[in-house]
């Protein structure tokens, strides 16, 4: 099969995982929680689809993005890293998600299993993720993210 077909299949799998995440959250209790759930789904979907425009819409200009290896990146570095395709993200699945919304700020924690392709090799990793969202101009934007590798 061609790489495009594999990516399409992986895209479908990722979209199914994102739909399952949204379904696992159940019906959001408030419009803010529903909008936040949508923003989270768009964030992870942008990884799989290598969609810089979608990332630009969901990431705050003030983003502080912490990786599990200790690197911290700005919005532009995150987007350029994704667009470089050095790592192709195939699927995300989530456990133990906790969401707290307080006015214009939301905190999301979950354990993410990430399936990716790096240097031609399939990689599966688990990270604990902390996402901090801020409501800007009526839309939820990711302002901070920190991941920590799980042994």
C-alpha positions as CSV (number, residue, x, y, z in Angstrom):
1,X,0.0,0.0,0.0
2,X,1.1,3.5,-0.5
3,X,1.9,5.9,2.3
4,X,-1.2,8.0,1.5
5,X,-3.5,5.0,2.0
6,X,-1.8,4.2,5.3
7,X,-2.2,7.8,6.4
8,X,-5.9,7.8,5.4
9,X,-6.5,4.6,7.3
10,X,-4.7,6.1,10.3
11,X,-6.7,9.2,9.9
12,X,-9.9,7.3,10.1
13,X,-8.7,5.4,13.2
14,X,-7.7,8.7,14.9
15,X,-11.0,10.3,14.1
16,X,-12.7,7.2,15.6
17,X,-10.6,7.6,18.8
18,X,-11.4,11.3,18.9
19,X,-15.1,10.5,18.6
20,X,-14.8,7.9,21.3
21,X,-13.2,10.6,23.5
22,X,-16.0,13.0,22.9
23,X,-18.5,10.2,23.6
24,X,-16.7,9.1,26.8
25,X,-17.1,12.6,28.1
26,X,-20.9,12.2,27.6
27,X,-23.1,15.1,27.2
28,X,-21.4,18.3,28.4
29,X,-23.1,19.9,31.3
30,X,-22.7,23.5,30.0
31,X,-22.2,25.2,26.7
32,X,-18.6,26.0,27.8
33,X,-17.8,22.4,28.5
34,X,-19.3,21.4,25.1
35,X,-17.1,24.1,23.3
36,X,-14.1,22.9,25.3
37,X,-14.6,19.3,24.3
38,X,-14.8,20.4,20.7
39,X,-11.6,22.4,21.0
40,X,-9.8,19.4,22.5
41,X,-11.0,17.1,19.7
42,X,-9.9,19.7,17.1
43,X,-6.4,19.9,18.8
44,X,-5.8,16.2,18.6
45,X,-7.3,15.9,15.1
46,X,-4.9,18.6,13.9
47,X,-2.0,16.3,14.9
48,X,-3.2,13.4,12.8
49,X,-4.2,15.5,9.8
50,X,-1.0,17.5,10.0
51,X,-3.2,20.6,9.8
52,X,-1.2,23.8,10.6
53,X,-4.3,26.0,10.0
54,X,-6.3,24.0,12.5
55,X,-3.5,24.3,15.0
56,X,-3.3,28.0,14.4
57,X,-7.0,28.4,15.3
58,X,-6.9,26.3,18.5
59,X,-3.5,27.4,19.9
60,X,-3.1,30.7,21.8
61,X,-0.4,33.1,20.6
62,X,0.9,33.0,24.2
63,X,1.3,29.2,24.1
64,X,3.8,27.5,26.3
65,X,4.1,23.9,25.1
66,X,6.1,21.5,27.3
67,X,7.2,18.1,25.9
68,X,7.8,15.0,27.9
69,X,11.6,15.3,27.2
70,X,11.7,18.7,28.8
71,X,11.6,20.9,25.7
72,X,9.4,24.0,25.8
73,X,8.1,25.5,22.5
74,X,6.1,28.4,21.3
75,X,3.0,28.2,19.1
76,X,5.1,28.7,15.9
77,X,7.6,26.1,16.9
78,X,4.9,23.6,17.6
79,X,3.2,24.2,14.3
80,X,6.4,24.1,12.3
81,X,7.4,20.8,14.1
82,X,4.1,19.2,13.1
83,X,4.3,20.4,9.5
84,X,7.9,19.1,9.2
85,X,6.4,15.6,9.4
86,X,9.5,14.3,11.3
87,X,6.9,12.5,13.4
88,X,3.6,11.4,12.0
89,X,0.9,11.0,14.6
90,X,-1.4,8.1,13.8
91,X,-3.7,7.7,16.8
92,X,-4.5,9.1,20.3
93,X,-6.4,7.3,23.0
94,X,-7.2,8.6,26.4
95,X,-7.8,7.4,30.0
96,X,-8.6,9.0,33.3
97,X,-9.6,12.3,31.8
98,X,-10.5,15.1,34.3
99,X,-11.9,18.5,33.2
100,X,-12.3,21.5,35.4
101,X,-13.8,24.7,34.0
102,X,-13.6,27.9,36.1
103,X,-14.9,31.0,34.3
104,X,-12.4,31.7,31.4
105,X,-9.9,29.0,32.3
106,X,-10.1,25.2,32.0
107,X,-7.7,22.5,33.1
108,X,-7.7,19.1,31.4
109,X,-5.7,16.1,32.6
110,X,-5.5,12.7,30.9
111,X,-3.3,9.8,30.2
112,X,-2.7,9.7,26.5
113,X,-1.5,6.7,24.5
114,X,0.1,8.0,21.3
115,X,0.8,6.0,18.2
116,X,3.2,7.6,15.8
117,X,5.7,6.9,13.0
118,X,9.2,8.4,13.6
119,X,12.2,7.7,11.3
120,X,10.1,5.0,9.6
121,X,9.4,3.1,12.8
122,X,6.2,2.7,14.6
123,X,6.3,4.1,18.1
124,X,3.7,3.8,20.9
125,X,4.1,6.0,24.0
126,X,2.2,6.9,27.1
127,X,2.2,10.4,28.6
128,X,0.4,12.1,31.3
129,X,-0.9,15.4,29.8
130,X,-1.9,18.7,31.4
131,X,-3.7,21.1,29.1
132,X,-4.6,24.6,30.2
133,X,-7.2,26.3,28.1
134,X,-8.1,30.0,28.2
135,X,-11.3,31.5,26.6
136,X,-10.1,34.2,24.2
137,X,-12.6,36.1,22.0
138,X,-15.3,33.7,23.0
139,X,-13.3,30.6,21.9
140,X,-11.2,28.1,23.9
141,X,-7.5,28.4,23.1
142,X,-4.7,26.1,24.4
143,X,-2.4,28.4,26.4
144,X,-0.3,25.8,28.1
145,X,0.5,22.1,27.8
146,X,2.8,19.9,29.7
147,X,3.5,16.2,29.1
148,X,5.3,13.7,31.4
149,X,6.4,10.3,30.1
150,X,4.9,7.3,31.8
151,X,7.4,4.4,32.5
